[in-house]
Amino acid sequence: MSKRAKRIARDDGQDGPGWLTTFNDLVTLLMVFFVLLFTMGTMDTQKLKEFQYALQSGLGILETGSQVSIAVTDSGQDPERTHLLSQDGGTEPPVHDRQDTDRMDETLETFTAEPGINVRYSDQGAHITFEDHMLFSFGKADINPAGLAFLDKVAALLQKVPYPVRVEGHTDNVPIRTVRFPSNWELSIARAVSVVKYLAGRGRINPQRLSAVGYGDTRPLAPNDLPAGRSKNRRVEMVLATEG
């Protein structure tokens, strides 16, 4: 058989041209891609969130809280208190109930008389600041007995109001290098997580309202060149997000 006849016979075989195989692969990949898109679009988001929270809790990290607007309504409430019309004709998120704010202010007044506790207000909400010795021993992240008593009071307050709570850990600029805490970053977040876990467990606060943040020595309240300033910078701060 001549070379020309052999070439014609090979072209007429069942293997077909090479470009057809590549085209079939492309079509298969596109089909898989659209199947994945459909699957993701119909996924049970609630179950996914529950799995995410369970995984974070097992690792000792609770879900980061987010600010939400909450309104308490009843059958006789003025509807204008629930939805306020904005100037452009849209609607603003529901505002917090005024009774919640008044109740919180009355309770926070009891903390202002305690030494080592400072209460202040900002655009974010109410800030309760504990000097670190009130909750922790030096260089530790385990809450001491006196600190547990103060956190019980805080939990009682949080049970009366619906606001999200962000717990912030702060340190001075003195380096710490231990097996558990290689730096002030680890110490600050460990302290914040300890407080969040206590509030969610013993304090029975909904974990979805809580978040923990560690700032290390990056947000000092006073200069770190004197012992008094460093003592002031070592603190745990709780932010009740009344705004947002």
LINPESUL-V359530 format. One record per helix or strand. SS is the DSSP state (H for helix, E for strand). FROM is the first residue (numbers start at 1). TO is the last residue. If there is no record, write none. Layout:
BEGIN
ss->SS from->FROM to->TO
ss->SS from->FROM to->TO
END
This chain:
BEGIN
ss->H from->3 to->11
ss->H from->18 to->41
ss->H from->45 to->58
ss->H from->79 to->82
ss->E from->85 to->85
ss->E from->91 to->91
ss->H from->98 to->112
ss->E from->117 to->121
ss->E from->126 to->131
ss->H from->132 to->135
ss->E from->136 to->136
ss->E from->143 to->143
ss->H from->145 to->158
ss->E from->164 to->170
ss->H from->184 to->201
ss->H from->207 to->209
ss->E from->210 to->216
ss->H from->227 to->233
ss->E from->235 to->241
END
